[in-house]
Amino acid sequence: MYDLGGPPPPPDTTPPVISAIQSAVTAGGATLTWTTDEASDSQVDYGLTTTYGSSSTLDTNRVTSHSVAVSGLQASTLYHFRVNSRDAAGNLATQVTGRSQPRLRPQPRR
């Protein structure tokens, strides 16, 4: 056994810090972007209430600049969103983003 010069470092118990959340709402969907202070995965919860009910596919790529697209939303319906990022140690950070309402797609003139 080798002496590495001291005790092992304490485990990481600090979740990522989420900041700079932005959303771009389009007809039938939304793209949410945010940053974290350490590399972490990306997922968005969304729904008609703050119990959400739906989640985007988990993007397991650990990054500090996140972007998640959500599709299949009903136009003129109010949705609630929450972004989630988990670091390599398993510490989860969540941040409520507020409410957004997808716009109606313009109808072509006949």
BELNOR-V643909 format. One record per backbone hydrogen bond with DSSP energy under -0.5 kcal/mol. NH is the residue of the N-H (numbers start at 1). CO is the residue of the C=O. Records with the same first field share a line. If there is no record, write none. Layout:
NH = CO / CO
This chain:
4 = 2
13 = 11
15 = 13
16 = 91
18 = 16
19 = 35
22 = 33
24 = 31
25 = 23
26 = 29
28 = 26
29 = 26
30 = 70
31 = 24
32 = 68
33 = 22
34 = 66
35 = 19
36 = 64
37 = 17
40 = 63
41 = 86
42 = 59
43 = 84
45 = 82
46 = 54
47 = 80
52 = 49
53 = 51
54 = 46
56 = 44
59 = 42
60 = 58
63 = 40 / 61
66 = 34 / 64
68 = 32
70 = 30
72 = 28
73 = 28
76 = 102
77 = 74
79 = 100
80 = 47
81 = 98
82 = 45
83 = 95
84 = 43
85 = 93
87 = 91
88 = 39
90 = 87
93 = 85
95 = 83
97 = 81
98 = 81
100 = 79
102 = 77
